[in-house]
Amino acid sequence: MISHLLIKNLNRLIKRQLLSVGCLGLLLCFPSLTYALEIEEVIWGFNNQSTQGKCIPLSLLLSNNTPEVFDELMQLNRQQYNGSKVGAPLFRAVYLAPFSSKWVQFYPYIIDQGQNNWSLNWGPRFIYSRKVSSRSNASAMDESGGRDSSRIILTGMDALSRSGRHFKQFPEELFPPFVTATDSLDEVILDHVPKRWEAARRGAFMDWLYQGGVLHLLPDSSGDNLVFSDTMNELNAPFEHFRVGSGLVIRHQGNLKQIDKEKLKLEIQKVHATQLSSLDIPESLQKRKKKPNTNNQTNDDYRYGDTNAGFLQKLSDISRPEHNWELIYVMTILYIFMIYPGCYLYNKRQKGYRSSLLFLLISVALFSTIFWTIGKRGYGETTTMNSLIIAQPLQDGQYDLTGWVNSFVTDGAEYQFSLTGDGPIYSTAQETEKIKGGIINGAEGKFIADIPPFSDRRFMYRIKSKYKLQDFELIDQKIGTNSNLEIIKIRVNSALPENIKRIQALYGRALYDLKQSPEAGSLFLVLGNQRTPLSAWNSKLDSDELYGRQFGYGEEEKDPSKIYDSLYERLVLKNLNIEKPSQLNQYQGDLSHLQLFIYCDLPDEFKLKTNVQGSQQGRVLFTNQLALLEKKDNSKND
């Protein structure tokens, strides 16, 4: 008997060894199974740094080292330290000819610069993988405690290494084809006209500039100004510096060897000073210098959580199920009592294990049904979607949208979410839960997620979308020596959004309520009664404002309208890139412009296309930047 068992185990061991040898032989005979794809080069963002709180372009140079065509659906997965996948995978179809290489871009959302582990997967059930990890290089900080400007030199793929060693070089062919992927880029240095840009990249570059980018133009190799064509011909303006929307273009003399970061900063300051001197504002404001950073920033270290995830948390509070916890607690106690000593007493009385097992099974089934029935009751059992959006204007009635969505459903299923527009980018903005589904960014982008019954799914997105043109014209202003607005009058040349909740103007370090004033068939925005210093919003940067209910802090607010109203200040601060008290204390604003904020209900044009059968509600913060009036020329006599 013993010898028979030994022979049986020995045969089993031999089979395992033969199987292992066979697998090894397959790998040796067909190396393409393991080495079909290699990652030759990785570029994170624009300056090879992961920018926290942004969706960045991740550029991968992939090479196919086999004689077979590589035509696979690939996915990029966020990983935790233990290698487990979290979030929703990013999908991208990749085609590589035999023995060829190709640049491929994904657009991941960066939660933490220090924890940036990803994997690239493909094959059957995505079993093949390559690690994609970034060096934990924290972005440089400026004197206000925020992220220092990201500056790059755009170069051609086939160009030799440039002499401008002070700045990172970025291949122009990798510039994203849509503006939604350019959030982490601040300044660009250009000494040639990009020849390989198609219409999409040219448009994305101009959109990036229009919404606040800074472009440094250098002469070409012969010393002449660059000449642009098509949609970029606006850059041919014959001025040393000029505005394109909210963006700034500065012409420099010399070559790359003669400029560095400090010279560029100084030149930008000179341009701002020149612009201020031409405006109708007090001379004391024109000469005002930026105050030194004397704030103790150690309080920033006590903040927790990501701002985008915080917005999603607040939206989930709106549709949080209202469970009957008192009844659940009572039924839990009864269930425990039924298991013990209930089963014990029943068995002692019946004196038979079969009837006791039946009693146990009936108890478990009964209370499972009770808990399921009680637990699913919540929020009126109504499917609903709650949204927040920041809308920044671009050219031709287009808007750059940043949105946050929470979708609560009563019926579990696989749901799809998409929007109408260009360059959609989606992210779940979290690293704790693995989501069954996936994300397709770019053209025909969508978010697919499995949502269990009576639960929600949170995600954020970026997209360029069309909306009716909003045209505002500043026609009168008066600014005091302390930078207070004394008179402001804005003509509204287009229809305002419906259901406006709040209108404010920001100038310097103060916000002013505006009211609508019809005059002679026209509509104007004029000063209201309230002025709010920006410093009064310091408490809004407290992490508990967004995450308090998640950790049991503060009183629970159930009115959706009040929750939306409470998020207005934080949305404005988000739009100003203020996320820390130290940044708020240092903020002075652009004294050459007035910033207009309109907070209103979610319009139909911005609602999601989805198979979720429920209502959609939310708020939108429209932002507009208006240039101040220039000085009147009193030198001319009538």
Secondary structure, 3 states (H helix, E strand, C coil): CHHHHHHHHHHHHHHHHHHHHHHHHHHHHCCHHHHCEEEEEEEECCCCCCCCCCECCEEEEEEECCCCCEEEEEEEEEECCCCCEEEEEEEEEEEECCCEEEEEEECCECCCCCCCEEEEEECHHHCEEEEEECCCCCCCECCCCCECCCEEEEECCCCCCCCCCCCEEEEHHHCCCCHHHCCCCCEEEECCCCCCCCHHHHHHHHHHHHCCCEEEECCCCCCCCCCCCHHHHHHHCCCCEEEECCEEEEECCCCHHHCCHHHHHHHHHHHHHHHHHCECCCHHHHCCCCCCCCCCHHHHHHCCCCHHHHHHHHHHHHCCCCCCHHHHHHHHHHHHHHHHHHHHHHHHHHCCHHHHHHHHHHHHHHHHHHHHHHHCCCHHHCCEEEEEEEEEECCCCEEEEEEEEEEEECCCEEEEEECCCEEEEEECCCCCCECCEEEECCCCCEEEEEECCCEEEEEEEEEEEECCCCCEEEEEEEECCCCCEEEEEEEECCCCCCCEEEEEEEECCEEEEEEEEEECCEEEEEEEEEEEEHHHHHHHHCCHHHHCCCCCCCCCCCCHHHHHHHCHHHHHHHHCCCCCHHHHHHCCCCCCEEEEEEEEECCHHHCCEECCCCEEEEEEEEEEEEECCECCCCCCCC
